[in-house]
């Protein structure tokens, strides 16, 4: 099923684990994996289709929809488990001097094991 590294049993919500096996029929591993096409020009990675990980916050295999604005930034840190820190640099205009100053913001984003 999946690589169980958590204390609680990890499973995909849309897959029923306790299905009875019928004699003479083989269960394919592809039948026990849920994945979807999220659209917006993103292709579903092969690691999401053929992988064994379970992540409920993954847009390809979980129950999360992509909505709102897509943001760009530089990956600043990857120290947390399945979470990355993104740094966004921008310019802020100061009207008194008629010049710009550099500023930045840090965002936290979920990083799926598919990437």
C-alpha positions in Angstrom: 0.0 0.0 0.0 2.2 2.9 1.2 5.4 3.6 3.1 4.1 3.9 6.6 6.3 6.3 8.5 3.6 8.0 10.6 2.1 6.8 13.9 -1.4 6.7 12.4 -2.3 4.5 9.5 -2.0 6.5 6.3 -4.5 5.8 3.5 -6.1 7.7 0.6 -9.6 8.7 1.4 -11.1 7.6 -1.9 -9.6 4.1 -1.8 -11.3 1.4 0.2 -8.6 -0.7 1.8 -10.7 -3.6 3.1 -12.0 -4.8 -0.3 -12.6 -8.6 -0.5 -10.5 -10.4 -3.2 -12.5 -12.5 -5.6 -10.9 -15.9 -6.5 -9.3 -15.9 -9.9 -8.9 -12.2 -10.2 -5.6 -10.3 -9.6 -5.7 -6.9 -8.0 -3.5 -4.4 -9.9 -1.5 -1.8 -8.0 -2.8 0.9 -10.3 -6.4 0.1 -9.2 -5.5 0.9 -5.6 -4.1 4.4 -6.3 -6.1 7.6 -6.7 -4.6 10.5 -8.8 -6.1 13.3 -10.8 -5.3 15.9 -13.4 -5.3 19.3 -11.7 -5.4 21.4 -15.0 -3.9 24.9 -15.3 -1.3 23.5 -17.7 0.4 21.2 -15.1 1.1 17.6 -16.0 0.6 15.0 -13.3 4.1 13.7 -12.3 4.8 10.0 -12.8 5.8 9.8 -9.1 2.2 10.7 -8.2 0.7 8.1 -10.5 3.1 5.2 -9.8 4.3 6.3 -6.3 3.3 4.8 -2.9 3.2 7.9 -0.8 0.1 9.1 0.9 -0.4 12.9 1.3 -3.8 14.4 1.8 -2.5 17.9 1.0 -1.0 16.8 -2.4 -2.9 18.4 -5.3 -2.4 15.3 -7.5 -3.3 12.5 -5.0 -5.1 14.3 -2.2 -8.3 16.3 -1.5 -6.9 19.8 -2.3 -8.0 22.0 -5.2 -5.8 24.7 -6.7 -7.5 28.1 -6.5 -6.6 31.7 -6.3 -3.4 33.3 -7.5 -0.2 31.3 -8.4 2.8 32.9 -6.8 6.4 32.9 -7.8 9.4 33.0 -5.5 12.8 31.5 -4.6 12.9 28.4 -2.4 14.7 29.7 0.7 14.7 26.7 3.0 13.6 23.0 3.0 14.2 22.2 6.6 10.7 21.3 7.6 9.0 18.0 6.6 6.9 18.5 3.4 7.1 22.3 3.9 9.3 24.8 2.1 10.0 28.5 2.8 9.6 30.8 -0.2 11.2 34.2 -0.4 9.5 36.9 -2.6 11.5 40.0 -3.4 9.8 43.2 -4.6 10.4 46.9 -4.9 8.5 49.5 -2.8 8.2 53.1 -4.1 9.0 56.0 -1.7 7.2 59.1 -3.0 9.3 61.6 -1.0 12.5 60.6 -2.6 11.1 59.3 -5.9 13.0 56.0 -5.5 12.5 52.4 -4.8 13.7 50.3 -1.9 14.1 46.5 -1.9 11.7 44.5 0.4 10.9 40.8 0.8 8.3 38.5 2.3 8.6 34.9 3.3 5.8 32.4 2.7 5.4 28.8 3.7 4.1 26.3 1.2 3.4 22.6 1.2 5.8 20.6 -0.9 4.2 17.3 -2.0 6.4 14.2 -2.3 5.4 14.1 -6.0 8.0 16.9 -6.6 
